[in-house]
């Protein structure tokens, strides 16, 4: 049986932290990268599709959905992450005039979330 010290020795750097992330959002001609603090990694829920086949009900994999993820941004002294996210929001719909973008350039295809040690 392993001792506590042997167990701790296997966790390089103490193991990953469930509340430290680096987030990178590539955008059209721009990028947003910041450090963040989150509660947990959101779970993935795999739906189920029941299919009738020769008198049996087959349970097949359905759509995968992810729970909402609340994130707290760790800003630098220049507030660069906040400034970039606010500029992105203004591009989607201006706060003062209500006019919005006429193109879909403000959309992203994906964001990259890296869990830090």
C-alpha positions in Angstrom: 0.0 0.0 0.0 1.3 3.4 -0.9 2.1 6.0 1.7 0.9 9.7 1.6 4.5 10.7 0.6 4.6 8.3 -2.3 1.2 9.5 -3.5 2.2 13.2 -3.3 5.5 12.4 -5.2 3.4 11.2 -8.2 1.6 14.6 -8.4 4.1 16.7 -10.2 3.7 20.3 -9.0 0.9 19.2 -6.7 -1.5 18.3 -9.5 -3.7 20.6 -11.6 -5.6 23.3 -9.9 -9.4 23.3 -10.6 -9.6 27.1 -10.4 -6.7 28.4 -12.6 -7.1 28.7 -16.3 -5.5 30.5 -19.3 -8.1 31.4 -21.9 -7.3 32.3 -25.5 -9.9 33.5 -27.9 -8.7 34.0 -31.5 -10.8 36.6 -33.3 -10.7 38.0 -36.8 -7.5 40.1 -36.9 -7.3 40.2 -33.1 -6.8 37.9 -30.1 -7.9 37.9 -26.5 -5.8 36.1 -24.0 -6.2 36.2 -20.2 -5.8 34.3 -17.0 -9.0 33.3 -15.2 -10.3 31.7 -12.1 -13.2 29.3 -12.4 -15.1 27.0 -10.0 -14.8 23.7 -11.8 -14.5 22.3 -15.3 -18.0 22.1 -16.6 -19.3 18.6 -17.1 -20.4 17.2 -20.4 -23.8 15.5 -20.5 -24.4 13.0 -23.3 -28.0 12.7 -24.3 -29.7 9.5 -25.1 -31.7 8.5 -28.2 -34.1 5.5 -27.9 -34.4 3.6 -31.2 -36.9 0.8 -31.7 -35.3 -2.1 -33.5 -36.9 -5.6 -33.9 -38.9 -5.3 -30.7 -36.0 -3.9 -28.6 -35.2 -0.4 -27.5 -31.6 0.5 -28.4 -30.2 3.3 -26.4 -27.8 5.3 -28.6 -25.6 8.3 -27.9 -27.3 11.6 -28.5 -26.2 15.2 -28.5 -23.4 16.3 -26.1 -24.2 19.4 -24.1 -22.0 21.3 -21.7 -23.1 23.1 -18.5 -22.7 26.9 -18.2 -19.2 28.0 -17.0 -18.9 31.1 -14.9 -15.4 32.6 -15.1 -13.7 35.3 -13.1 -11.0 37.2 -15.1 -7.7 38.0 -13.4 -6.9 41.4 -14.9 -3.5 43.1 -15.3 -2.9 46.7 -14.3 -3.8 48.0 -17.9 -7.1 46.0 -17.8 -6.2 44.7 -21.3 -8.5 41.7 -21.1 -11.5 43.8 -20.0 -10.7 46.4 -22.7 -10.6 43.7 -25.4 -13.8 42.1 -24.2 -15.6 45.4 -24.0 -14.5 46.3 -27.5 -15.8 43.0 -28.7 -19.2 43.7 -27.0 -19.3 47.1 -28.6 -18.6 45.5 -32.0 -21.6 43.2 -31.5 -24.0 46.0 -30.3 -23.0 49.6 -29.4 -24.1 50.6 -25.9 -25.0 54.2 -26.8 -26.7 54.0 -30.1 -27.9 50.4 -30.2 -26.5 49.9 -33.7 -24.8 46.5 -34.2 -22.4 44.9 -36.6 -23.8 44.2 -40.0 -21.4 41.3 -40.6 -20.7 38.1 -38.6 -17.0 39.0 -38.1 -17.6 39.3 -34.3 -18.4 35.6 -34.1 -15.8 33.1 -33.0 -15.4 29.5 -33.9 -13.8 28.4 -30.7 -12.0 29.4 -27.5 -9.1 27.5 -26.0 -9.2 26.9 -22.2 -6.0 25.5 -20.7 -6.0 24.3 -17.1 -2.9 25.5 -15.2 -0.9 23.7 -12.6 
